[in-house]
Amino acid sequence: NYLHMLLALSVCFCFLVLGASSISFRQQPEENACQFQRLNAQRPDNRIESEGGYIETWNPNNQEFECAGVALSRLVLRRNALRRPFYSNAPQEIFIQQGRGYFGLIFPGCPSTYEEPAQQGRRHQSQRPPRRFQGQDQSQQQQDSHQKVHRFDEGDLIAVPTGVAFWMYNDHDTDVVAVSLTDTNNNDNQLDQFPRRFNLAGNHEQEFLRYQQQSRRRS
């Protein structure tokens, strides 16, 4: 029985070695395909114009982007322009190259606005109920509505998780330039290597839709 056990272990070890060798042999061409001697400077090849600015995108089918598992886009917002709320199928990081303004994140299941008593701060100081002024509406006296917005400046880096809606607003004269890097290789992405933008309002054209259509025609 002891000899049979040693023989079985030896056979299993041989299968493991052969299996590992075949796997490494199959993966070798893919690894070599992503071994670059140098990186080339890429230029955006698609632009979507609008009244509030434009969006430029780089082709995600490029070999360097495919090996890195990322997609790149650049947004330019003019004065008083709004980037309408959207969410993506993969996490992204947005670098503010130029400008300043406001941005917001809308998490699923969380209200974008919240209300609190208008006299909440005073009630902590005194237990007496606040006096109602003549002509003041009762709903305005009891409730104060807020919205969670954040300020961004030049050089900031904003992390946007998967499925979280994001918007931006430029309240200055200088154009806002924001570069977005989407991690398409992330486990949250259950689709293909193309990032998808799902707008919450409007009929805005998706910046990566052109590359998706080209890929379907080739296949």
C-alpha positions in Angstrom: 0.0 0.0 0.0 2.9 2.3 0.8 4.4 1.7 -2.7 1.1 2.3 -4.4 0.7 5.6 -2.5 4.2 6.8 -3.6 3.4 5.8 -7.2 0.1 7.7 -7.1 1.8 10.8 -5.7 4.5 10.6 -8.3 2.0 10.4 -11.1 0.0 13.4 -9.7 3.3 15.4 -9.4 4.1 14.6 -13.1 0.6 15.8 -14.2 1.0 19.0 -12.2 4.4 19.7 -13.8 3.1 19.0 -17.3 0.0 21.1 -16.7 2.0 24.1 -15.4 4.4 23.8 -18.4 1.5 23.8 -20.9 -0.2 26.8 -19.2 3.0 28.8 -19.2 3.6 27.9 -22.8 0.1 29.1 -23.8 0.5 32.3 -21.8 3.9 33.1 -23.1 2.8 34.7 -26.4 0.3 37.0 -24.6 3.0 38.1 -22.2 5.5 38.8 -24.9 2.8 40.8 -26.8 2.7 43.2 -23.8 6.4 43.6 -23.4 7.2 47.0 -25.0 10.7 48.4 -25.6 9.2 51.9 -25.4 5.9 53.6 -25.0 4.6 55.8 -27.8 2.8 59.2 -27.2 -0.8 58.7 -28.2 -3.2 61.4 -29.5 -7.0 61.4 -29.1 -8.7 60.4 -32.3 -12.3 61.2 -31.5 -14.0 64.4 -30.3 -17.6 65.1 -29.3 -18.5 68.8 -29.4 -21.3 70.5 -27.4 -22.2 74.0 -26.3 -20.6 73.6 -22.9 -17.3 72.1 -24.2 -16.1 68.8 -25.7 -14.9 65.3 -24.9 -11.8 63.7 -26.5 -11.1 60.0 -26.4 -8.2 57.7 -27.1 -8.8 54.4 -28.9 -9.1 51.6 -26.3 -8.2 49.1 -29.0 -4.7 50.4 -29.0 -2.3 47.6 -27.9 -0.7 49.7 -25.2 -4.1 50.5 -23.6 -5.3 46.9 -24.0 -2.2 45.6 -22.2 -2.6 48.2 -19.4 -6.4 47.5 -19.2 -7.4 51.2 -19.1 -9.3 53.6 -21.3 -8.5 57.3 -21.5 -10.7 60.4 -22.1 -10.4 64.1 -21.6 -13.2 66.6 -20.8 -13.1 70.3 -21.4 -15.8 72.3 -19.6 -16.4 76.0 -20.5 -17.7 78.7 -18.2 -21.0 77.8 -16.5 -21.0 74.4 -18.2 -22.3 71.2 -16.5 -21.1 67.7 -17.1 -24.4 65.9 -16.7 -24.6 63.0 -14.2 -23.4 59.7 -15.5 -22.1 56.4 -14.1 -19.7 53.9 -15.6 -19.3 50.1 -15.7 -15.8 50.3 -14.2 -14.0 52.5 -11.6 -12.3 55.6 -12.8 -9.9 58.3 -11.6 -10.3 61.9 -12.8 -7.3 64.2 -12.7 -8.0 68.0 -12.8 -5.4 69.3 -15.2 -6.8 72.8 -15.2 -9.5 74.9 -13.6 -11.8 74.7 -10.6 -15.4 74.1 -9.8 -17.9 71.8 -8.1 -18.5 68.1 -8.4 -20.9 65.6 -6.8 -21.2 61.8 -6.3 -24.6 60.1 -6.2 -24.3 56.7 -4.5 -27.0 54.1 -5.3 -29.6 53.9 -2.5 -28.5 57.1 -0.9 -30.5 60.3 -1.3 -28.7 63.1 -3.2 -30.3 65.7 -0.9 -31.1 65.5 2.8 -33.0 67.6 5.2 -32.4 68.7 8.8 -34.2 71.0 11.2 -33.4 74.6 10.5 -33.0 75.4 14.2 -31.0 72.3 15.0 -27.9 74.2 16.1 -29.9 76.5 18.4 -31.8 73.6 20.0 -28.5 72.2 21.2 -27.9 75.4 23.1 -31.4 75.8 24.4 -34.3 73.4 25.0 -36.9 76.0 24.4 -38.8 75.6 21.1 -37.9 78.3 18.5 -40.4 81.2 18.1 -42.3 81.3 14.9 -42.0 84.6 13.1 -45.0 86.3 11.5 -45.4 85.3 7.8 -42.8 82.5 8.0 -43.9 79.2 6.5 -43.9 76.3 8.9 -42.2 73.9 6.5 -39.4 76.4 5.9 -39.0 76.8 9.7 -38.8 73.1 10.4 -36.8 71.8 7.4 -33.6 72.9 5.8 -32.6 71.1 2.5 -28.9 70.4 1.7 -27.1 68.8 -1.2 -23.7 67.1 -0.8 -21.3 68.9 -3.2 -17.6 69.1 -3.2 -15.1 71.6 -4.5 -12.2 70.7 -6.8 -9.1 72.6 -7.8 -6.3 72.2 -10.3 -4.2 69.2 -9.5 -6.9 67.3 -7.6 -7.5 63.6 -8.2 -11.1 62.3 -7.9 -11.9 58.6 -7.5 -15.3 57.5 -8.8 -16.4 53.9 -7.9 -18.3 51.7 -10.3 -22.0 52.5 -10.5 -21.7 55.8 -8.7 -23.1 58.8 -10.7 -20.7 61.7 -11.1 -21.2 65.3 -12.3 -19.0 68.4 -12.7 -19.8 72.2 -12.9 -17.4 75.0 -13.9 -18.2 78.3 -12.1 -15.1 80.2 -13.3 -14.0 81.9 -16.5 -11.1 79.4 -17.0 -11.9 76.2 -18.9 -11.9 73.0 -16.8 -9.7 70.2 -18.3 -10.3 66.8 -16.6 -8.5 63.6 -17.7 -10.3 60.4 -16.9 -8.6 57.0 -16.6 -11.0 54.1 -16.5 -9.9 50.7 -15.1 -11.5 48.3 -17.6 -9.6 45.3 -16.2 -11.3 45.8 -12.8 -13.4 42.9 -11.4 -16.4 45.2 -11.2 -16.5 45.4 -15.0 -18.6 42.4 -16.2 -18.7 43.5 -19.8 -15.9 43.9 -22.4 -12.9 46.2 -22.4 -14.9 49.2 -23.6 -16.0 51.6 -20.9 -19.6 52.6 -21.0 -21.2 55.8 -19.8 -24.8 55.7 -18.6 -26.3 59.2 -18.5 -29.0 59.9 -16.0 -30.5 62.7 -18.1 -30.4 63.8 -21.7 -29.5 62.0 -24.9 -25.8 62.6 -24.8 -23.6 60.6 -27.2 -21.3 58.0 -25.5 -17.7 58.9 -26.2 -16.6 55.3 -26.6 -19.5 54.1 -28.7 -17.6 54.6 -31.9 -14.9 52.1 -30.9 -17.5 49.5 -29.9 -19.2 49.7 -33.3 -15.9 49.3 -35.1 -15.0 46.3 -33.0 -18.4 44.6 -33.8 -17.9 45.2 -37.6 -14.5 43.5 -37.4 -15.8 40.5 -35.6 
